[in-house]
Amino acid sequence: KPELEIYADDVKCSHGATIGQLDESMLFYLRSRGIPAPMARAMLTHGFGQDIIERMELAPIKAFIADTLLDSLPHANELRSIMS
């Protein structure tokens, strides 16, 4: 659990982020089962996001972020129907 205790007025902070490509073998697996490429990409992106969301503890925030992620993806309605 990260925790900062700072007792100075001249502190500089920054953060980083990493991006990458979707796993081609996973994409191939979905495509070989007849799933169109855009839908396969959306499914993989959603799965990656869900891995992170599942670690969150507050249910209302977890649900809000999960819905926001899903709404931001192409084929959101199709993904919702698959998951229900």
C-alpha positions as CSV (number, residue, x, y, z in Angstrom):
1,K,0.0,0.0,0.0
2,P,1.8,3.1,-1.1
3,E,1.8,5.9,1.4
4,L,3.6,9.3,1.3
5,E,4.4,11.5,4.2
6,I,6.0,14.8,3.0
7,Y,7.3,17.5,5.2
8,A,8.8,19.9,2.6
9,D,7.4,22.6,0.3
10,D,9.8,22.0,-2.6
11,V,8.9,18.5,-3.6
12,K,8.5,17.5,-7.3
13,C,6.6,14.4,-8.2
14,S,5.9,12.6,-11.4
15,H,4.4,9.3,-12.6
16,G,4.7,7.0,-15.5
17,A,2.6,4.8,-17.7
18,T,3.2,1.9,-20.1
19,I,1.3,0.9,-23.2
20,G,1.7,-2.1,-25.4
21,Q,0.2,-4.1,-28.2
22,L,-2.4,-6.8,-27.7
23,D,-1.1,-10.3,-27.7
24,E,-1.1,-11.5,-31.3
25,S,-1.6,-15.2,-30.3
26,M,-4.7,-14.3,-28.2
27,L,-6.0,-12.2,-31.1
28,F,-5.4,-15.1,-33.5
29,Y,-7.2,-17.5,-31.1
30,L,-10.3,-15.4,-31.1
31,R,-10.1,-14.7,-34.8
32,S,-9.8,-18.4,-35.6
33,R,-13.1,-18.9,-33.8
34,G,-14.9,-16.6,-36.1
35,I,-14.8,-13.4,-34.0
36,P,-14.2,-10.3,-36.1
37,A,-10.9,-8.5,-35.5
38,P,-12.5,-5.3,-34.0
39,M,-14.6,-7.4,-31.6
40,A,-11.6,-9.5,-30.7
41,R,-9.6,-6.4,-29.9
42,A,-12.4,-5.0,-27.8
43,M,-12.7,-8.3,-25.9
44,L,-9.0,-8.4,-25.1
45,T,-8.9,-4.8,-24.1
46,H,-11.9,-5.3,-21.8
47,G,-10.2,-8.4,-20.3
48,F,-7.1,-6.5,-19.5
49,G,-9.1,-3.7,-17.9
50,Q,-11.1,-6.1,-15.8
51,D,-7.9,-7.6,-14.4
52,I,-7.1,-4.2,-12.9
53,I,-10.7,-3.4,-11.9
54,E,-11.0,-6.7,-10.0
55,R,-8.2,-5.5,-7.6
56,M,-10.3,-2.5,-6.5
57,E,-12.0,-2.7,-3.1
58,L,-14.9,-0.2,-3.2
59,A,-17.8,-1.8,-5.0
60,P,-19.5,1.5,-6.2
61,I,-16.2,2.8,-7.7
62,K,-15.4,-0.6,-9.2
63,A,-18.8,-0.7,-10.9
64,F,-18.5,2.9,-12.2
65,I,-15.0,2.2,-13.7
66,A,-16.1,-1.1,-15.2
67,D,-19.1,0.6,-16.9
68,T,-17.0,3.5,-18.1
69,L,-14.4,1.1,-19.5
70,L,-17.1,-0.9,-21.3
71,D,-18.8,2.2,-22.7
72,S,-15.4,3.4,-24.1
73,L,-14.9,0.3,-26.2
74,P,-16.3,-0.4,-29.6
75,H,-19.0,-3.1,-29.6
76,A,-19.9,-2.3,-26.0
77,N,-23.5,-3.6,-26.4
78,E,-22.3,-6.9,-27.9
79,L,-19.7,-7.3,-25.1
80,R,-22.5,-6.6,-22.5
81,S,-24.7,-9.3,-24.1
82,I,-21.8,-11.8,-24.0
83,M,-21.1,-11.1,-20.4
84,S,-24.7,-11.5,-19.2
